[in-house]
Amino acid sequence: MPTLFRFLFILTAIAGVIYGSMVALVLLVEPREREVSVRVPSERLNPAPKK
């Protein structure tokens, strides 16, 4: 039975580290806003008429 507790403790510790790193990312990292422009080929806007 002690190996089960050790296994569950290790899984809980790993989950805690992952959760803590996610919280740190949310609180410490600020996203940069920038303008995005995408060129659309004219063939997609004005397709050639089908015969």
N, C-alpha and C positions, 0 to 999 in steps of 0.2 A: 503493500500500500504506500510506503514512502515514495516510491518512484512515481506514482500517480500524482502525488502532491507536488513533487519536484517538477514534473512535466507541466502541470497546470500553472505553477509559479513562473516557469520560464515563458510559457505562452502569454501569461498576464503581463510579464515584464516587457516582452517584445511589443505587445499591443500598446502598452503605456508609452514606450519610446516612440512608436509610430504616431500615436495620438498627440504626444507632446510636440513632435516635430511639425505636425500639421497645424497645431495652435500657434507655434512660433512663426511658421510661414504666414499665417493669416495676420498676425499682429505686427510682424517686423518688415515684411516685404510690401513695398508700395508699387502697384503697377504703373507703367508709363503709358500715357495716352498719346496717340499719334494718328495722323490722318492716313487713311488707306485709300489708294486709287487702283483700280483694276482696269486694264485695257480689254475691251470686248471687240473681237474682230467684226468687221462690218458684215461678213457673210452670215453671222449668227443673227444680226438685227434685221437684215434685208436678204432673206434667202432667195436664191434664183428660182424663178417660176418653173414648175415641172411641166414637161411636155406631154 
